[in-house]
């Protein structure tokens, strides 16, 4: 996916601020944070969205969650709590068409989200 922003970040073509990494996923700081802790966890292989995950992608979603747990620990929010968000499609405000998980924390979250 030569035009995908996150694919370019994974390839090192666009700079990002890394937080952590696993064999198949990368965690980077969001450039427009919505909370004191706002990290994006993205798979290193391109999958357009959660709606496109199939059995062929075995291991991708659990790898994202495991790396999100590590990020929460590194960022000091694992004990107090954090939110994991995965948006799908334009009505959900998915701005980059590459599967990714938002890790949000560092403040008390509102419900419903605002």
N, C-alpha and C positions, 0 to 999 in steps of 0.2 A: 504494500500500500504506500506508494511513493509520495502521495500527497497528504498522508495522515500525520497530524501534528505529533501524536504520541509515538508513532512509529519513528518519526524523525528524532524525537527525544531519546528513545531507546537506542537508536543507531548513533547517537552522539552528534548529530547534525545540528541540533538546537540545544542550547544550554538549559539546564534545569538545576534546581537545588535538591540533591538526593538526600533522603533520610535513612533509607535502608534498601536492601536488595536481597533477592533470593535467586536461585537458578533460573526461574521462569517468570519473575515479577520484579518490578521496580517501584519504589515508593518515593515520591517527590513532593515538595511543598507546592500548594496551590498558589497561583500568582494573584488570585483575588479571594483571600481567605474570608470565610463566613463565621469563623470562630477563632479563638486564640491558637488552637491546634486545628489545622486543616491540611491534611496530606492526601494525595491521590495515590492509590495503589493500582498499577496498570500491568496487565500481562505483557510479556516481551513479544509475544506473537499476536498478530492482529485478529481480533474478533470484534465485529462492529458493535454489538450490544448484548445484553443479557438475553434478549429475545432471539439471538442467533446462536446461543450456546446449544450444542448437541452432545450426544454421547461421544463424538469424536474429540471433544474438548475435555475429556475426563481429566480431572486434576486441576484445571485452571481456577475454578471458583474457590475450591478449598485452599489453594495456594494463595489466592488474594486475601482470604480471611486469616490465614496463618500469618501472613506478612503484616496485615492490619493489626493483629494482636501484638506483634513485635514492635510496630510503630507506637501503639498505645503505651507499651512499657517504656520505650525509649523517650517518649514525650511526657511521661509522668502522669498519664490519665487512666491507666488500666484499673487502678483501684477505685477512683472516684466515678468512673464511667465515661463512656464515649458513644458516639452514634456512628453507625455504618450506613451509608446511603449509596444506592446504585440506581441511577436514573436511566430510563429507557424512552427514547423518542423526544421529539420537540416539545410536546405538552408537559413533559417532566423536566424541561430545561436542560436536556442533554446537549451540551455545546460542542463536544468532540465525539465523533462517531468511532469510538474505540472503547471497548469494555473497560470500565474503571470503577473503583470503589473509593468513596470519600470517607476519610476518617476525621470526625469532628469531635472536639472536646475542649476542655480547659475552662468551661463555664457551664452553668445549669442550662440544659436545653429546654425549650418550650414545646408543649404539645397542645394543639397540633402545631407542626412546624410553621413558622411565619415567614 
